[in-house]
Structures are given as structure tokens and as C-alpha cells.
Amino acid sequence: MVASLGWISGQLTINQKLSPSLSWTPDGSGESIAKVFVWEDLANQGALAQHVKLPVSVS
């Protein structure tokens, strides 16, 4: 189940770094998994890297 979907768009130059963040307010406590994807763009969801799974624990 997808609880929230958000995105950040932009372009990076070679060796440029980015520390993106998005806010999410869960419905309640528990365990969730955040999945992070890097795609070409929203229309062409060609993966530019493997997605990352991040565990989230809300108490």
C-alpha cells in the first residue's frame, strides 16, 4: 500500500551532491518502509539507479 508519494525534480552536474528531504505524517505508530527511487522523470520512469529501502519506526 502506498501511504504517500512525493517527488523532487531538478538536475545535477557531474560530482554535484544533493541532500533531498520530504515530509510525511503517518496515520499512527508502527513500522513502515520508505522506498527511494531515482528516475529520468515522472513521465519516463526509467530507473537511473537501484531503489533504496529505508525502515521507518514510529512510536
C-alpha positions in Angstrom: 0.0 0.0 0.0 1.3 3.5 -0.9 0.7 5.8 2.0 2.4 8.9 0.5 4.0 9.8 -2.8 6.2 12.8 -3.3 9.0 14.0 -5.6 11.7 16.4 -6.0 12.8 17.4 -9.5 16.0 19.0 -10.7 19.3 18.4 -12.5 22.7 17.7 -11.0 26.1 18.4 -12.7 28.9 15.9 -12.5 30.1 15.4 -8.9 27.4 17.6 -7.5 25.7 16.4 -4.3 22.1 16.8 -3.2 20.5 16.1 0.2 16.8 16.0 -0.6 14.1 15.6 2.0 10.3 15.2 2.0 7.9 15.4 5.0 5.4 12.7 5.7 3.0 12.4 8.7 2.0 8.8 9.4 -1.6 7.8 10.4 -0.3 6.2 13.6 2.5 4.3 15.2 4.2 1.2 13.7 6.7 0.1 11.2 6.9 1.3 7.6 9.4 1.2 4.7 10.3 4.3 2.7 11.4 3.5 -0.9 13.6 6.0 -2.7 13.8 5.9 -6.5 15.9 8.0 -9.0 14.1 8.2 -12.3 14.7 10.1 -15.5 11.5 12.0 -14.9 7.9 11.3 -13.9 6.7 10.6 -17.4 9.6 8.2 -18.2 10.2 6.2 -15.1 13.4 4.7 -16.3 15.5 3.9 -13.2 18.8 5.7 -13.1 19.9 3.7 -10.0 18.6 0.8 -7.9 15.9 1.9 -5.4 16.8 2.1 -1.7 14.6 0.8 1.1 14.7 2.7 4.4 13.0 1.4 7.5 10.9 3.9 9.5 9.7 3.2 13.0 7.0 5.5 14.5 6.3 5.2 18.3 
